[in-house]
Amino acid sequence: MKRWEAFGRLLTSPEERAAFEQLVTGARRYAAQATYVGSPDLLESILLSVLLDLSRRMAPVPDPDGSPVAPLRE
């Protein structure tokens, strides 16, 4: 994460830095679950956490009755 923070500081636009912060937040959001699984590959756990967070925020999730629900925005 320290190397990622150095990368984030080098981004030039506020939009890029905000997007980067969202990715880092996504990686941290599921850190407990990734630790519980105990994968020997830390990068795999981080990437899965980021992808899950992105998916959760972007894709509409249908209600149990099948009707679409707007994606979560934070």
Buried (B, 14 or more C-beta within 10 A) or exposed (E): EEEEEEEBEEBEEEEEBEEBEBBBEBBBBBEEEBEEEEEEEEEEBBEBBBEBBEEBEEEEEEEEEEEEEEEEEE
